């Protein structure tokens, strides 16, 4: 999808196509639509980042709470968004053995209790062993540091999802 095509999208189409680049937060894309015309994908990412950074700490935590637990109940029940399902599957979250499942549940619960939001990591850039290691390691962070770390992971996820949408659209036109 060419940037001129993106810039010509109606508000509704823009939000429908890009609304889940930040998990279950179409409001962010709705808010940045008015900044068109975008120069390129990096410009879209910049507007998303600026929007997120303009939020209070509780607003940022709201974004984080929209994310599902890794290998959690939503994965088991098929309630994940299409993007999260694909990402968790590629990272090996669907092939955890019983010990890994127990570790994930225990660590996810401990993390959520400590920070008040789910553990977020860009699973497309990690495999299950690294995810488990990071989950355990990041439990040592204080709340403010972990909130910022999780927001950085959200931005990585967003970037990869944006690029996937544009690339997949170009693939279907070939």
C-alpha positions, 0 to 999 in steps of 0.5 A: 500500500502506497502512502498516497493510498493511505492518505486517501483512505476515509477515516473509517477505512483508515481506522478499520485497516490500521486500528489494531496496530496498537492492540485493541486501541483504534482510538489512537489511529482515529486520533492521528488520522487528522494529521494526514497527509503522512510523508511515509510510514515512519511519519505515521509511527511518529504520530502514534508515538507522540500520541502515546507519549502525550498520555498520562501514566494511567493512560499508558497503562490503559494501553498496556491493559488492552494486551492479552496475557502471553499463552493465557486464557485468550489464547486457549479459548481462541479469543485473541485478535488475529494479529496476537494469535499469529504473533503468539503462534510464531513465537511458540506460545501455542506449543508450550509443554506443561511445565512451560505453561505452568511457568507462564501462568505463574509468572504472568500472575506475579507480573500482573499483581506487581505492575497492574498490567500484563507482561508485554514483549514483542513476541515476533522478535523473540522465541519462547525461551527468551520470552520466559527469561525476560518475563522473569527478569523484568519482574525485578523492575520498578513500576515506572521503569517497567511501564516505559519498557512495556510501552517501548515493546508496544511501539515495536509491535506497532511498527511491525504490524504497520509494515505487515499491513503495507507489505501484505497489501503490496503482495496481494497486488502482485 
